[in-house]
């Protein structure tokens, strides 16, 4: 699946450092604004301990994890919605992503320049929010102007779209992002998706802290949590500088020792990638056999034929049925054969909603 998260934030907050840690791509990291000009794109694997468990049971020739695409987008400044700085490019790049990782500087360091001269993550958040909201307001008013005539003429879809756009307009004029507007049913969600609003995208606020604050955060993080309380958004603490040092260690054991010294169970990068995957509304199912154990990415709520289509479009077109084993049952009984003998292999049809962790085999005919 080609879903991707965009790393955004003001210049010099640690975006490219984080990107270097989590991605197979390499962005330049330097102490000056606009270090990232073109969006850097990289793909990274999603940490999933279930893969290692399946590998130990099946002994495949190879293991293929799920991946998520990360885009490091150029820093934004005040006036971006009017084209200031790299504004137009920033807004175009963010529109192409499916979710936002908004990096906020939550550390003091006189050696790292801040574009506004002082550290204030809530102010930084509001600068970007405002620019995105202004651009969305422009989009909403333009769409309203076109749809109102159709709605007056009796077009039911246009009428419902106008109702949703009006709610968005009221929120944006009040300084609230589109994601704070409640959508009442799947029909409204489908219509709202057609507008491609920047502030409707799901967001995770990534608080970039110093080493001393890596485990529990600091006063800056507390302020961010308070500021985003009504947004239905997540907050994640990560020390980008420390993560870059961890990434340079060669062995898993060395990395774990480093984490233990910091009082952490998992690296911030592992938590960030997992959070990005969840933020996109993605789920994982597995195929497990001698050739390979593989994690396949689907959207939450996908039915069996759509899940089969992730492997190959022919699987979806000619779908007959799916054989499904729950992960916990597979681990308990140790193999597909033992699960089948214990009655733990279920045959599912076209309406089966795939659950996270399902181990599946598809039957199809083309």
N, C-alpha and C positions, 0 to 999 in steps of 0.2 A: 504494500500500500504506500502511496506517495504522500502521506500526511506529514506535515512538518511544523515544528515550533520555531518561532522567531525570538532570538535574544535581543531585547531592546533596553534602552536606558540612555541617560545623558552621557556625553563623552567622559572618559576616564573614570568609570565606576567599576570596571573589572569585567566587562562583557567579553572581550577578546581573550582574556586570561582564562575565563571559564570555558570558552569555546575550545581553546587549545587543550584543555584537560579532558573534555568529554567527546571530542570529535576526532575523526580520522583526518580531517582537514587541519591546516595550520594557518592561523591568523597572526598577523604581526601584533605584538603587545608592546606598547611604548607609552611614555609619560607625556603625551601631548594630544590635544583634541583631534578628532577626525582621522585617527590612526587607521580605522577601518573605513575604506571608501566604497569598494564594491562588496556586496553581501557575500560572505564566505559560507559555503554550504558543505556540511559533512554528515556522515551517517555513523551512528554509534549503536552498539549492542545494548539490549535491555537486560539488566541483571535479573536472573530468575533461578533461584536455587533448585527448583523442580527439575530443571534440565540435567543437573548433575546427578540427581537421584535416579532419573530415568536412564541416564547413561550407565550407571552402576548396575542396573537391572537388565538392560537390553544388550549392552556391550556392542554398540553400533560402530560402523567404520568412521562416521563423523557425526558431529553435533552442530546444529545450525540454530543460533539464537534469533529472537525477534530483534528488529532494529527500529530506530526512530531517526528522522532527519532533523537536523538542527541548522538554523540559519543565523549567522552573526550579522546583524544589520547595523549600518552606520549610525553613529550617535546623533541625537536630535537636540535642537536648541529652540529657544523661544522664537515664535514667528514661523515655525515650520509649515503650519497650515497655509501660510501665505507665500511659501517658497523660500523662506530664509534658510541660510546655511545649506544643508543637504536635504531640506525638508521634503521637496517633491519626491526625491529618490527614496527617502525613508518611508514616506507614506505609501508609495507604490510597492515597495518591498514587503512591508508589513501586511498589506492587503492580500498578498499571495500566501501568507501563512495561515494555519488553522488554529493556532493557539499562541499565547504570548508568555515568554519568560521575562518578566520585567525586573532587571537588576538594579538594586538601590545600594548606594554607598552608605554603609553603617559602621565606618571606622574612621579614626583620626590618624592622619599621617602628613606632617608638613612637607614631606618630600614628594608627595603625589598631588599634583595640581588639581583643584576642582574648578570647573568651568564658571561657577558662580561665586567662587572665593571662600565658601564656607561649607561645612557638612550639615546637611539638613535633608534626610531622605524623604520626609513627607512633602517638603517643598519641591524636591526633584520629581516625585511622583505626580504632584499636581501640575507641574509644567508640561509633562508628557500627556497627562490626562486632558488638559485643556486643549492642546494642539489636536489631539485625536477627536475630542468632542466637537471642536469647531469644524473639522473636516466632515464629521458625521452629520452635523447640523446642516451643512451645505448640501450633502447628499440627500438627507431627509426632505428638505424643503424643495429640492429639485424634483424628487420623485412625487411628492405631494402635488406639486403643480401639474404634473402630467396625468396623475391618476384621478384627481378630483373630477375632471371632466367625464372620464369613463364611469366613475361611480355615480355621478348625477344622471348618466344615461341608462342606469340600471344594471351595470356590470357588477355582479355579486362579489367576484374575486377582488376587483378594484375597490369596492366598498370596504371589505374586510382589511385590505392592505392599507387603506387610508386610516382606518381606525387604529391599526398598529403603529403606523407612522406618526400619527398624532400623539400617541402615548410616548413614543420615542422623542418626539420634538419637545414635549413638556419636560421630560427628564433631562434632556441635553440643555435646555434653557435654564434649568435649575442647577446646572453644574454636575449632574449625575451621568454616569456612563450608561450606554444602552443595555449592558448586561444586568443592570439593576431593575429593568422592566420585566415584570412577570408575564410569561406567555401562558395562556390558559389551557391549551390543548395542542396535540400534534399538528393540527391544521395551521394554527397560528405559528408554530415553530417552523413549519415548512415555508410559509409565506415570508416570515422574518428573515429566513436564510437567504432569500432572493435579494435582499438589500445589501449584503456584504458590508455591514457596518464594522468599522475598526474597533469600536468600544464594546461590541457585542461578543467579541472573541473571548473564550475562557482565558483567564490570566492567573499566573503564579508569581507572586512577589518573592524575589530571591534577594535576601538581605546579605550582602557581602560584608563580613565582619573580620576583625583581627583574630589572631590565634587565641588570645585569652577568652574571647567570646564565642569560640567555635562550638562549645558544647551546650551553652544555655542562653546565648544571646546577650544583649546589653540594652541600655536605655533607648538607643536609636531603634532597635528592633521592636521594643515595647510601643514606641510611638507609631511605627508602621502598622502593627497589629491593631491599634486603636483606630487608626485612620481608615483601614480597609474593612472594618467590622461589618459594615452593611453591604458589602460588594459581592458576597458569595464567591470569594477568591481565597486561594491558599497562600500561606507564608512559609518560606523555607529558609533556614539559616545555613550559610556556607561561608567558609574562609577560603577564598579563591587562591590567595598566595600559598597557603598551606597545601591546598589541593594540587597545585602545580608541583610542589616538592614531592608529594606522595606519588604523583604520576610518573616521576622520574626514577622511583625505586624499582629495581628489576624484579624482585620476587614477591609473591603473594604474602609470604611470611613477614618480610620486611615492612610491607604496607600495613599489615595487621598490627605489628608491634608499634608502629608510629601512631596508628589510630588509638590503640589502647592507652598510650601515653597521654593522648588528648582527651581520654574519657569517652571515646566514640566507638560504637559497634560497627557502623558502616561508614564508608567515605561519603562526603557530601555529594560527590559526583554520582555515586550509585543512587543516592536518594533523589538527586535532581533528575536523572534520566528516568527513574521509575515514576517520579511525579509527573514528568513531561508526558510519558506514555499514558498515565491515568488521566491527565488533563485533556488529552485528545479524545477521551472516551473509548479507548482501545481495550481489547481483551485478547487473550491468548488461548489457542487450543494446540494440541500436539499430535504429531504422527510419530509412531515409535516402532521401528523395525531394524533389522540387521544393517541395511544400507545406511540409514541415518535416523537419528532422533532430531526432530525439528519443531521449533515454535512458529506458529502461523498467526499473523495479526488480523483481527477482525474488529468491527465496530460492536459496541455493546448493543445487544438486541438482534444481531444478525441471525437469520435462520440457516438451517443446514445447507441448502443449495448455495446460498451466498458464500458461506464458509468454504464450500467445496470449490467455488469459482476462484478463490484466492490462490489455490494450487494451479488450476488451469481452467480457462473459460469453458472447455468441453465438459468438465466435471459438473459445472452448473447447468449447462444446456441439457445434458443427458442424465441428470440426477435421478437415481432410482430410490436409494435409501442410504442411511448412514449407520454404521455400527459404532456404538459409543460406550466407552468405559470411563468411569469417574476416576480422577487422579488418585484419590485416597484408596479406592479399591485396587487399582493397578499396583500401588505400593504395597498394600496388604497381602495380595496374592502373588505378586512377583512377576507375572507374565500374562500375556493375552490368553494363552491356552488355559491357565489356571483360573482366570477371571471367567472365561467362557464356561468352564466346567462347574464353577460355583454359581452360575446364573447371574453374573454381574456384567454381562455384555448385553446392552439394550439395542434393539433395532428401532431406528427413528425415521420418520418421514419428512416431507417437505415443510411441515409447520413447526418442526422442532427448533426451539431457540437455543443456540449453542451457549453453554456456560463456560466461564473462565476455568481453564485447566482440563477440559474434556480431552480424552485421547480418542481419536476418530479414524475410521476407515470408511471410504466412500465407494459405493457401487454405482456405476453409471453406464449408459449406453448411448453412443453417438452414431 
